[in-house]
Amino acid sequence: MEDAHVGWIAAIIIGGLAGWLAEKLMESNMGLIMNIILGIVGAIVASWLLGILHIALPFNAWINYLITGFIGACILIFVGRLIRR
C-alpha cells in the first residue's frame, strides 16, 4: 500500500476529522484530543491491516489517510468496548 505522505499538522487535522467521524458513527463521546489520537493511530492500524490484505486505496494520500484513519478509529473504539466489558 502506498505510504500516505502528509505533514504533522495535516495528520493532526485529518486524524481529528477521522476520529470525529468514527466517534459519530460508533456513538461514543471521546473529546477532541482522543479523536485526534484515534484518527492517527487508527490510520496506522488500518494501513497495516489493508497492507496484510493487499488492498490499496485508489485515492490521493490525504483521502487515503482520512479513510484509513476512520476505519482504524472505528476498529479501535470497537476493541476498546470489548476490553472494557
BALOBA-1460 file (C-alpha; in Angstrom, 3 decimals):
// residues 85
<rec num="1" residu="m" x="0.000" y="0.000" z="0.000"/>
<rec num="2" residu="e" x="1.237" y="3.467" z="-0.825"/>
<rec num="3" residu="d" x="2.565" y="5.386" z="2.142"/>
<rec num="4" residu="a" x="0.430" y="8.421" z="2.944"/>
<rec num="5" residu="h" x="2.785" y="11.408" z="2.952"/>
<rec num="6" residu="v" x="1.141" y="14.106" z="4.996"/>
<rec num="7" residu="g" x="2.809" y="16.529" z="7.375"/>
<rec num="8" residu="w" x="2.301" y="16.627" z="11.124"/>
<rec num="9" residu="i" x="-0.218" y="19.485" z="11.003"/>
<rec num="10" residu="a" x="-2.201" y="17.714" z="8.263"/>
<rec num="11" residu="a" x="-2.024" y="14.441" z="10.224"/>
<rec num="12" residu="i" x="-3.493" y="16.167" z="13.278"/>
<rec num="13" residu="i" x="-6.282" y="17.810" z="11.265"/>
<rec num="14" residu="i" x="-7.143" y="14.733" z="9.191"/>
<rec num="15" residu="g" x="-6.731" y="12.436" z="12.207"/>
<rec num="16" residu="g" x="-9.080" y="14.644" z="14.220"/>
<rec num="17" residu="l" x="-11.654" y="14.589" z="11.434"/>
<rec num="18" residu="a" x="-11.361" y="10.807" z="11.028"/>
<rec num="19" residu="g" x="-11.659" y="10.307" z="14.797"/>
<rec num="20" residu="w" x="-14.657" y="12.636" z="14.972"/>
<rec num="21" residu="l" x="-16.426" y="10.792" z="12.132"/>
<rec num="22" residu="a" x="-15.733" y="7.448" z="13.843"/>
<rec num="23" residu="e" x="-16.983" y="8.889" z="17.146"/>
<rec num="24" residu="k" x="-20.267" y="9.900" z="15.492"/>
<rec num="25" residu="l" x="-20.728" y="6.558" z="13.711"/>
<rec num="26" residu="m" x="-19.853" y="4.486" z="16.769"/>
<rec num="27" residu="e" x="-21.915" y="6.761" z="19.079"/>
<rec num="28" residu="s" x="-19.136" y="7.376" z="21.561"/>
<rec num="29" residu="n" x="-18.049" y="10.547" z="23.311"/>
<rec num="30" residu="m" x="-14.267" y="10.885" z="23.265"/>
<rec num="31" residu="g" x="-13.329" y="14.551" z="23.020"/>
<rec num="32" residu="l" x="-11.014" y="16.417" z="20.662"/>
<rec num="33" residu="i" x="-7.634" y="15.071" z="21.818"/>
<rec num="34" residu="m" x="-8.850" y="11.470" z="21.851"/>
<rec num="35" residu="n" x="-10.394" y="11.929" z="18.377"/>
<rec num="36" residu="i" x="-7.033" y="13.093" z="17.048"/>
<rec num="37" residu="i" x="-5.221" y="10.177" z="18.695"/>
<rec num="38" residu="l" x="-7.816" y="7.672" z="17.461"/>
<rec num="39" residu="g" x="-7.600" y="9.041" z="13.917"/>
<rec num="40" residu="i" x="-3.800" y="8.951" z="13.774"/>
<rec num="41" residu="v" x="-3.357" y="5.575" z="15.487"/>
<rec num="42" residu="g" x="-6.370" y="4.260" z="13.566"/>
<rec num="43" residu="a" x="-4.713" y="5.201" z="10.277"/>
<rec num="44" residu="i" x="-1.622" y="3.238" z="11.294"/>
<rec num="45" residu="v" x="-3.685" y="0.191" z="12.321"/>
<rec num="46" residu="a" x="-5.909" y="0.241" z="9.228"/>
<rec num="47" residu="s" x="-2.931" y="0.798" z="6.882"/>
<rec num="48" residu="w" x="-1.257" y="-2.239" z="8.419"/>
<rec num="49" residu="l" x="-4.413" y="-4.353" z="8.072"/>
<rec num="50" residu="l" x="-5.022" y="-3.231" z="4.484"/>
<rec num="51" residu="g" x="-1.379" y="-3.987" z="3.670"/>
<rec num="52" residu="i" x="-1.721" y="-7.516" z="5.031"/>
<rec num="53" residu="l" x="-4.845" y="-7.980" z="2.900"/>
<rec num="54" residu="h" x="-3.080" y="-6.460" z="-0.146"/>
<rec num="55" residu="i" x="-5.734" y="-3.767" z="-0.503"/>
<rec num="56" residu="a" x="-4.617" y="-0.442" z="-1.944"/>
<rec num="57" residu="l" x="-6.890" y="2.592" z="-1.878"/>
<rec num="58" residu="p" x="-7.026" y="4.411" z="-5.238"/>
<rec num="59" residu="f" x="-7.262" y="7.968" z="-3.886"/>
<rec num="60" residu="n" x="-4.679" y="10.636" z="-3.113"/>
<rec num="61" residu="a" x="-2.690" y="10.498" z="0.133"/>
<rec num="62" residu="w" x="-4.987" y="12.852" z="2.085"/>
<rec num="63" residu="i" x="-8.183" y="10.928" z="1.255"/>
<rec num="64" residu="n" x="-6.462" y="7.589" z="1.901"/>
<rec num="65" residu="y" x="-5.317" y="8.860" z="5.298"/>
<rec num="66" residu="l" x="-8.849" y="10.023" z="6.137"/>
<rec num="67" residu="i" x="-10.389" y="6.696" z="5.082"/>
<rec num="68" residu="t" x="-7.815" y="4.559" z="6.880"/>
<rec num="69" residu="g" x="-7.996" y="6.802" z="9.939"/>
<rec num="70" residu="f" x="-11.778" y="6.457" z="10.027"/>
<rec num="71" residu="i" x="-11.711" y="2.672" z="9.593"/>
<rec num="72" residu="g" x="-8.933" y="2.260" z="12.133"/>
<rec num="73" residu="a" x="-10.600" y="4.558" z="14.677"/>
<rec num="74" residu="c" x="-13.825" y="2.538" z="14.385"/>
<rec num="75" residu="i" x="-11.829" y="-0.645" z="14.962"/>
<rec num="76" residu="l" x="-10.086" y="0.864" z="17.999"/>
<rec num="77" residu="i" x="-13.394" y="2.054" z="19.508"/>
<rec num="78" residu="f" x="-14.875" y="-1.420" z="18.956"/>
<rec num="79" residu="v" x="-11.886" y="-3.171" z="20.532"/>
<rec num="80" residu="g" x="-11.900" y="-0.689" z="23.430"/>
<rec num="81" residu="r" x="-15.536" y="-1.510" z="24.121"/>
<rec num="82" residu="l" x="-14.769" y="-5.241" z="24.086"/>
<rec num="83" residu="i" x="-11.934" y="-4.807" z="26.584"/>
<rec num="84" residu="r" x="-13.989" y="-2.640" z="28.958"/>
<rec num="85" residu="r" x="-16.800" y="-5.205" z="29.163"/>
